[in-house]
Structure formats: structure tokens, C-alpha cells
């Protein structure tokens, strides 16, 4: 029996996608594209598409051969195009340039800003400092008060003579919907200079600047390597 061309095309497409998702899964690269809430999509897709590809094997030579049509090739190209695009572009790491282009709730979300209720008991984080600068009520609920000790790890998105802006992206689904949240770290003349996109670990206490905004007065600033999972 001859190879069924149309089934062979489907088999190759399914196998290509299953292999790509499996690579993202086992290499850990999925953290560059998805947020923690959607990691499950990668192993689920790899197993499902891999199983579908294997299910086509008995039919490759199991009946009358059908030639590959032009419409099959066009459809196949459309299906595989996103995969090729992902492989062709650099890793979607988000840095200071992306942060400057995306609207941050902490950096002037505008009148449409909606501040959620604060219900966590954990340590004050980037998102808390950002929302606290928009709502004093939220600040009290989240424990954003002066002299509270905070620990932050993020990348430098802005540099000023007296401060740096430390940022971290929060991802709900994928890198495309990432939202940056920031905290201003005050600097003294004795502190070293820092550059954009440099990762820092900061320990300090919450204070208010001359404009009444919550900032962090650091007791320790330590340059660190970027984390394996850059998103929160």
C-alpha cells in the first residue's frame, strides 16, 4: 500500500507541534512565554498532540492513497506558521523598554484604575506598593506603612540621580499580557551606580518621598543574576 499523503501531512503537523511543546516543557523555556497559572497548557498540549500524532500511524498505509492537495499544504502552512514565528524571534524577555511602553498601575494607570481589595497576609510586594500609591485605603489593608521592612528582587527600569525604579512583570496568561509593577528605591551618594535592565535584590524600609508617594529606603542593595522565571 502506498503512503497516504493527506494523513502524512496531518501526522507531521501534529508531531511538529507536540515536539515543540515537549521541548518547552522539558527545557523549562515555557516560563519565558507563559505565566505560572497557564504552565499546565504546555504538558497538556504536548501529550494530547503527541497522542493524536501516534493515532495517525495505523492510517498512513492503511487504505487507498489520497494525494496531497494544494489546500492541504496551505492549511498546513497556516498551522505551522506560529511555531516558525516563535522559533525565529528572540526569547520574549521583558525589560526596561517593554516596561516603559506598557501602562503600569503604579506609574499612572489613569482614571480607569481599579484597585482590588487586599486580602493577603504575605510580605509587601511590587504590586502592593504600586496600588498603595493610588489608594491609601489599599495601603492600610496591604500593610504598606512607613518603616515596614520589604524585600524586593527585580530589574532596573529607570535610573535617576537620587533613585532607581525596580520593576517586575506580573503575567496572568502569557508574556503578551504582562503588566509591569514598580517600586522606587532611593539612593544615597555613597551608593554605586546601576544600569537599566540590571537585576537587584533590595532590602529596606518603606518611606514616603517629598511627593507623598511610597518608596523604599534601602539598607541593602545586591546585584544578582536574573531569575530563571522572570515573571510573577
C-alpha positions in Angstrom: 0.0 0.0 0.0 1.1 3.5 -0.8 1.6 6.3 1.8 -1.5 8.4 2.2 -0.2 11.9 1.6 -3.0 13.8 3.3 -2.7 11.8 6.5 1.0 12.1 6.4 0.7 15.9 6.3 -1.5 15.8 9.4 0.8 13.5 11.1 3.8 15.7 10.5 2.0 18.9 11.7 0.8 17.2 14.9 4.2 15.7 15.6 5.9 19.1 15.0 3.7 20.9 17.5 3.9 18.1 20.0 7.7 18.1 19.7 7.9 21.9 20.2 5.7 21.8 23.2 7.6 19.0 24.7 10.8 21.0 24.2 9.3 24.0 26.0 8.2 21.6 28.8 11.4 19.7 29.4 13.8 22.6 28.8 11.9 24.9 31.1 11.6 27.5 28.4 7.9 27.7 28.9 8.5 30.2 31.8 9.6 32.7 29.1 6.2 32.5 27.3 3.6 31.8 29.9 2.6 32.8 33.4 2.5 30.4 36.3 -1.3 30.0 36.0 -1.0 28.6 32.5 2.0 26.4 32.7 -0.3 23.4 32.5 -1.1 24.2 28.9 2.3 23.1 27.7 2.4 19.5 29.1 -1.3 19.0 28.3 -0.7 20.1 24.7 2.4 18.0 24.2 0.7 14.9 25.5 -2.6 15.5 23.6 -1.0 16.4 20.2 1.6 13.6 20.6 -1.2 11.1 21.2 -3.1 12.4 18.2 0.0 12.1 16.0 0.6 8.5 17.1 -3.1 7.7 16.4 -2.5 8.6 12.8 0.3 6.0 12.3 -2.0 3.0 11.6 -3.7 5.0 8.8 -0.6 6.2 7.0 -0.7 3.0 4.9 -4.0 1.6 5.9 -6.1 2.3 2.9 -6.4 3.9 -0.5 -3.8 6.6 -1.0 -5.1 10.2 -1.4 -2.8 12.7 -3.0 -1.9 15.9 -1.1 -4.0 18.8 -2.3 -2.9 22.4 -2.6 -5.5 23.3 0.1 -3.8 20.8 2.4 -0.4 22.5 2.0 -1.9 25.9 2.6 -3.7 24.8 5.7 -0.6 23.1 6.9 1.4 26.3 6.4 -1.1 28.3 8.4 -1.0 25.7 11.3 2.8 25.6 11.4 3.4 29.4 10.9 3.0 30.4 14.6 5.6 27.7 15.5 8.1 29.0 12.9 7.5 32.6 14.1 8.2 31.7 17.8 11.4 29.9 16.7 12.5 32.9 14.5 12.1 35.6 17.1 14.3 36.2 20.2 13.2 35.0 23.6 10.4 37.3 24.9 12.2 38.5 27.9 10.6 41.7 29.1 12.9 44.5 30.3 13.0 48.3 30.8 12.0 49.1 27.2 8.8 47.0 27.5 8.1 48.4 30.9 8.2 52.0 29.5 5.8 51.0 26.8 3.3 49.2 29.0 0.9 51.0 31.3 1.7 50.3 34.9 -0.9 50.8 37.6 1.9 52.2 39.8 3.1 54.5 37.2 -0.1 56.4 36.4 -2.7 54.0 35.5 -5.1 56.9 34.8 -8.7 57.4 35.7 -9.6 53.8 34.7 -7.5 52.4 37.5 -9.4 49.8 39.6 -7.7 49.0 42.9 -8.6 45.5 44.2 -9.2 44.6 47.8 -6.1 43.5 49.7 -6.6 40.1 51.3 -3.2 38.5 51.6 -1.1 38.1 54.7 2.3 37.8 52.9 5.1 40.3 52.6 4.6 43.6 50.8 5.4 43.1 47.1 5.7 45.3 44.0 2.0 45.2 43.3 1.2 46.3 46.8 3.5 49.3 46.6 2.1 50.2 43.2 -1.6 50.1 44.3 -0.8 51.8 47.6 0.3 54.9 45.7 -3.2 55.0 44.2 -5.2 54.2 47.2 -4.4 54.9 50.9 -7.2 52.5 51.8 -5.5 49.7 50.0 -2.2 50.7 51.6 -3.6 50.2 55.0 -5.2 46.8 54.1 -2.0 45.6 52.5 0.3 46.6 55.3 2.0 49.3 53.2 3.0 51.6 56.0 6.1 53.6 56.8 9.0 51.7 58.3 7.7 48.3 57.2 10.6 46.1 56.1 10.4 44.8 52.5 12.5 42.5 50.3 12.3 43.0 46.5 14.0 41.4 43.6 13.6 43.0 40.2 15.3 44.7 37.2 16.1 48.4 36.9 13.6 50.0 34.5 14.6 53.7 35.2 17.6 55.4 36.6 17.6 58.9 38.2 20.2 60.7 40.2 18.5 60.0 43.5 16.7 56.8 42.8 16.2 53.8 40.6 12.9 52.2 39.7 12.8 48.5 40.3 10.2 46.6 38.2 8.8 43.1 37.9 6.2 41.9 35.4 3.1 40.1 36.5 1.7 37.6 33.9 -1.8 36.2 34.0 -1.7 34.2 30.8 1.3 34.8 28.6 4.1 37.3 28.0 1.8 39.3 25.8 -0.5 40.3 28.7 2.4 41.1 31.1 1.9 44.2 33.3 4.8 45.9 35.0 4.7 46.9 38.6 7.4 49.1 40.1 8.9 50.5 43.3 11.2 53.5 43.6 14.4 52.7 45.5 16.0 55.8 47.0 19.8 56.1 46.5 22.4 58.0 48.6 25.6 59.5 47.1 27.7 56.7 48.6 25.7 54.0 46.7 27.1 52.7 43.4 25.6 53.4 40.1 23.2 51.0 38.5 22.2 50.5 34.9 18.9 49.7 33.1 17.9 46.0 33.0 20.3 45.2 35.8 18.7 42.8 38.3 18.9 43.8 42.0 17.9 42.3 45.3 16.8 45.0 47.7 16.1 45.0 51.4 14.8 48.2 53.0 12.0 50.0 54.7 9.0 51.8 53.3 9.1 55.6 53.4 7.4 58.5 51.7 9.1 60.9 49.4 8.6 64.6 49.1 5.6 64.0 46.8 3.9 61.7 49.4 4.5 58.5 47.3 5.6 55.3 48.9 9.2 54.5 48.2 11.9 52.2 49.7 14.8 53.4 51.6 17.3 50.5 51.2 19.6 49.0 53.8 21.0 46.6 51.3 21.2 46.5 47.5 22.8 43.5 45.9 23.3 42.9 42.2 22.0 39.4 41.3 21.6 37.3 38.2 18.2 37.3 36.5 15.9 34.5 37.8 15.1 31.5 35.7 11.4 32.6 36.0 11.4 36.3 35.4 7.6 36.8 35.8 5.3 36.7 38.8 
